[in-house]
Amino acid sequence: MHSPAPSGWTLFRNRDFRLFGGARFLTGLAYQMQAVAVGWFVYDLTRSALALGFVGLASFAPAMLGALVTGHVADTYDRRRVAALAYGLLALAGLGLMALALSRTAPAWPVYALMILVGTARAFANPASQALLPTLVPREQFGSAIALNSSLWQSASVTGPAFGGLLYALGPAVVFGLAAACFALAAASIIGIRPRPAAVATRPAVTWSTLLAGLTYIRSQPVVLGAITLDLVAVLLGGATALLPIFAQEVLFVGPLGLGLLRSMPALGSVLMAILLAHRPLTRGVGPRLLVAVGVFGLATIGFGLSTSLPLSMVCLFVTGAADMVSVYVRQSLVQGETPDAMRGRVAAVNTVFIGASNELGEFESGTLAAFIGAVPAVVAGGVATVAVAALWGRLFPALRERDRLIT
């Protein structure tokens, strides 16, 4: 018999979870406002879909190249301090973007340089914060903590793009400055969490074995490997986020505010699904539901690519966000819940690469493909490929297809 989990809202009685959640909301708000402003700013400078793709590549490359090191740092040093220092670096990058916007004559390459700095800071912040969360709450509330943590992030992602698009009318410097302030407040919030015991009693020697421990663990878990690679490939192929400025200007004929609304829709779908999962967790048929959710994500992406109506496009993006949250919920529950604390940082770093690849690298893929065949064909082709991947993964990973419960 499985006893009912406590209500997800009781987690907010936990001071450290409140501070963590506050930092999560602030960084989500800052990331999304900054993403809207950077996308519009770069497209105004270059009028190039490929340039938008390079923004995604610059953000993702540091996480991919430094995953082994950043995970080791998260397992070796105080995770609160690692995350707080990274958020401080993000605040400095936001000030740099504000300075470029105020110059009014900046070329695109300094933006790419600052986005590399943003990607580097996020590469350290993500595994540290992911590994910190399981130490803040009792194990029986961990599933609800994941869902509520995701809902806080996605709530910020709903308001962030629309807020960023609205403020962009006052100039990109306003958006970049406000994002920097949010990152600074997040750093102060995360450092206020009470110190936790070190994940390891003594700092391990830096060897290939310790650096590769996260990847080795994931490879040894077929269900975890199937879930995170499914998310990787599906969002890599089906993501349309990088092309939203093009759809806003040239397909739907809406301005910065319209772009902000479009960017908010996946997050709105995600936050509503996260709230539902926090209070009605998945208990049976986890594997099949995950595969169906990815298929729905692909179909909604096809619908968005073919739409010439702003309301219909918003609905399709909403559905992609809700479907993606099912994948996030399953993957994070499996990865964080079943990993020993001493190696959570290294596993989280590998997981961050998968997440980054399915987002930032997906933006590069989308921008590059759109430069050759056009934005609409690129999005439709990605949606078709995502549906095919959901069917293929069901055959390649039978353990995932047959998985019934999150925790066995």
Buried (B, 14 or more C-beta within 10 A) or exposed (E): EEEEBEEBEEBEEBEBBBBBBBBBBBBBBBBBBBBBBBBBBBBEBBEBBEBBBBBBBBBBBBBBBBBBBBBBBBBBBBBBBBBBBBBBBBBBBBBBBBBBBEEEEBEBEBBBBBBBBBBBBBBBBBBBBBBBBBBBBEEEBBBBBBBBBBBBBBBBBBBBBBBBBBBBEEBBBBBBBBBBBBBBBBBBBBBBBEEBEBBBEEEBEEEEEBBBBBBEBBEEBBBBBBBBBBBBBBBBBBBBBBBBBBBBBEBBEBEBBBBBBBBBBBBBBBBBBBBBBBEEBBEEEBBBBBBBBBBBBBBBBBBBBBBEEBEBBBBBBBBBBBBBBBBBBBBBBBBBBBBEBBBBBBBBBBBBBBBBBBBBBBBBBBBBBBBEEBBBEBBBBBBBBBBEBBEEBBEEBEEBBEBEEBEE
